[in-house]
Every structure is written in C-alpha cells, then in structure tokens.
C-alpha cells in the first residue's frame, strides 16, 4: 500500500504508510491518500462481525487498519491497537457501543468514552502509539504543531503527554473554547506540552500550522509532524468505528444504514466516505453543520466559499466553528478521479482568498448519485430544542454538536437505521446543556475539579514568525529530543 498527495500528477513520489505517518502534510501542500482503497466484501464483513463479538474493538481495528499498510508487522499492529483501545483508557469495554433513541430509526454511536470525553480520542490514542513505535524504530523525534477548535488539542495532548521523543505545540483560538475544554488542555503541566492561545479563530490557527509546514527546510530541521486530521493515520483510525457501528446495528450481510455526522473540518465524515468507498453498505452520509455552513452550502449548491475570520461565527457548538475544511480536499480528489492538477487549481484559488463553483458539472451530480452525500445546518435554537426534547422524551442527553447532527438527520429519516456519531460528553458544554434542560450535566468522576486547577498557556499573535520562534524555543528546552 502506497500513498500519494491529492495534488500529485504521477506515481513517482508514492510513499509507504510509516513515512506519511511522520510527514503529515505532503510537501506540495496536498493531503495523502492511498493509491486505491481496499475493498470490503460481504464475507469479510461477516468474519469481522464474529471477530468484534469474540475479541473486541482492538482486534477489529488491527484487522481493518492492516489493509492500509504493509510496513508494520501484523503482530506489531495488534499490540498497538490493544494498547490504544483498552478498558484502562476507555470507560466502556466495548469502546464504541451503540444505543437506539426510543423505538425510531435513530441510533447513537458513542464515541466519547475515552480519556478526554471526545470522539477525537478514538484516533488520537492510536496515533500516540503509532508515533512512539515508529520514532523508536527510527531512533528519531518529532515536534507536533497542531491546531484545535476544541477537542483535538486535549485528545492529542493526553495521547502524547510524557512520550519519549515527542513535543507538542498546540494552537487554540483565544476565548473560543468552553471553560471545560480550556481547563482540560491548559491544566497539563507536562514539559513536552505547550498550549498556545492565538489571537484569532480556528482557521487562523490552522493556517499558521500549514504555513509552518510549507517551509520545507524548517519542517525538516525541527521534525514537524501533524496530529490534526490532515494526518492520514488519524483518518484511517476513524474508519474503524464506521465498520464497528455497522456491525453492531445490523445482523446480516448487505443491510444498508446511514450515518449523520456533525462536521467542521470534514475529517470525521471523510472517514465515512472512505468506508463507503471501500464497500461498507452505507446508503447516505448526512453532513451536519452549525451556523458556519460552508460545507452545507457546497453540498447543496456546488459552491465552496470559505469565509474570513471575521465571518466565522462563535457558536454553541464551537468545535465546528470552522470555515476552511482541510479534509475536504481529499473528497474533491476522489470526486475528480485523483486529477492532481485540477485539485491544485481549485485549492490554489481558495488559498488566494477565493472560492470554486462546480455546480452544473458531472462531478457535482456525482456527489449525491455516486457518493451518497446530503447535508443541512442548524442554529443555536435548534440545538437547544433538540437537546431538551431528547432528554424529556427519551432520557438521552447529548452535547450541542451531536444535537446538530440529530437535527439534520431528522430531515432525512427514511426506512434505514441512521447512526448519529457523537462528538463529546455533554459535560464539556455545560452552559448550553443547562439552557436546554434547566440543570447542568453530571460530571463524570474522572473529571471532578478539572476546571479549578492552575493553568499554563502562552499567548501568541496571529503571526507565523512568532510561532516559528516558539517552536525553536520549545525544542531547545527539551532534553528528551535528539537534536
């Protein structure tokens, strides 16, 4: 299995999995994709149904992810998935249980049982194991420079804290996360973790990370790596829970279900696109946005029109307050048959502050007919109403992002089951939950007092040179990095 950039114009630069694991963003500014997706047939899925029942989620993860790489031995991959997906890290031994909402077609895929109570743990825990394994094998080190709109940061830091040969510099939009999200990150005192509050929105943070990665010499000298969903390893780890949810909701081969996914950076639902492309029986991928509806606009109209920082709203589902969806380029690359030159043309236009319009083209027609995407958006009032209704009618409490997905999913309910993918536990968004149900959500015991401790965070202007200096200082201060 080899990987190419979404902007590649030939196969000469194809790389193995472990190379792109450490590289993150491709040198040409594109994102890595496998040369082709492995195929899943009904027989394989039924074998995996038995594997999941008998040996659990970690065994399924090793088998599925093993289709995407050939440079880690099967036994080694099994050890890594077992270390990542254990009862010691996840509060439910099933790792990703599913539950039905009442007696209707909607189900919840519970992705928030990990150490930071967010779906990002599902990929990040494995990414930490993969990084440490491969860095040790190479005798190397890594500086992770990432950006978060809420949950990626804490999930990454909890997965990387204390690991040998790894430093983390995590950018956050100043004042844009909930108090619980801030406390989870800023309370960490590990020497290899540096939290940064950027004067801007998430897209500014993401642009800074991309700009630093675009400096090839600096990236090489400081061993820059990525934990954002631009890293293919994170995305492929997320494909596993689409498979596991399908196995838990269905009881035989060929049964179609749909998934409703709250979406900001297009990573979570891009994993669903990969699963569907592999042959998992997914009828529709229901994309849900909040008021920052750039992706909903594209899937309705064919126009991809990112907004400026000033036009990006601060909402009650802050992890989706994103107007430039990094992973969207992977889908466009598939939509255009891996035409790297065309992909570069489209996203160069976006990078220059513009947009692109593919309405009226065969490619846009294929978005629904061949790829199964539908979309919608919701407002704060919608989220509050949905949270309150689910609680009153079914005793089910969801966070605001998951409420976005439920709201949109209900517009597309048909005969097939629809699995709504959970974003986080409600405790991370207590103010909105209290507005919806009249009281604050329960705090799991493992998070008691998290908002009360001291905090450590560096303020930074929206300036790539300031970030560059911070990375240099961070690497220089850590003796565990081999320089």
Buried (B, 14 or more C-beta within 10 A) or exposed (E): BBBBBBBBBEEEBBBBBBBBBBBBBBBBBBBBBBEEBBEBEEEBBEEBBEBBEEBBBBBBBBBBBBBBBEBBEEEEBBBBBBBBBBEEBBBEEBBBBBEBBEEEBBBBBBBBBBBBBBBBBBBBBBBBBBBBBBBEEEEEBBBBBBBBBBBBBBBBBBBBBEBEBBBBBBBBBBEBBBEBBBBBBBBBEBEBBBBBBBBBBBBBBBBBBBBBBBBEEBBEEBBBBBBBBBBBBBBBBBBBBBBBBBBBBBEEEEEBBBBBBBBBBBBBBBBBBBBBBBBBBBBBBBBBBBBBBBBBBBBBEBBBBBBEBEEBBEBBBBBBBBBBBBBBBBBBBBBBEBBBEBBBEBBEBBBEEEBBBBEEEEBBEBBEEEBBBBBBBBBBEBBBBBBBBBBEEBEBBBBBBBBBBBBBBBEBBEEBBBBBBBBBBBBBBBEBBEBBBEEEBEBEEEBEEBBEEEEEBBEBEBBBEBBBEBBBEBBEEBEEBEE
